[in-house]
Amino acid sequence: METSFKEYVVVLVENDIQKVEIWVDNESNLPFMLVMDPIEKYDRTYKAIFSNWKVNPDLPKSLFKFSPTASATYQSLESNK
């Protein structure tokens, strides 16, 4: 039986509260795993594994149609200078 190994790039970010690892598949450049590990060991570690990526799927334009309610109002994000 032959075993295959994948290579990953691991991005590690840490502060006083937790360490976060993002594992990126070297071949596809897509995220494979996210690990959030608290510094305080009584907290739980969170791990998410991402799979079955569908890159550039054929999605209908209607999926992105914006239909605000009748009571919606416009809010500008511009500065009031």
Residue pairs with C-beta under 8 A, 6 or more apart in sequence:
6 25
6 26
6 27
6 32
7 26
7 27
8 23
8 24
8 25
8 26
8 32
8 33
9 23
9 24
9 26
10 21
10 22
10 23
10 24
11 21
11 22
11 24
12 19
12 20
12 21
13 19
13 20
13 22
14 20
16 39
17 38
17 39
18 36
18 37
18 38
18 39
19 35
19 36
19 37
19 39
20 34
20 35
20 36
20 37
21 33
21 34
21 35
21 37
22 31
22 33
22 34
23 31
23 32
23 33
23 34
23 35
24 30
24 31
24 32
25 31
25 32
28 53
30 50
30 53
30 55
31 50
32 49
32 50
32 51
33 47
33 48
33 49
33 50
34 46
34 47
34 48
34 50
35 45
35 46
35 47
36 45
36 46
36 47
37 45
38 44
38 45
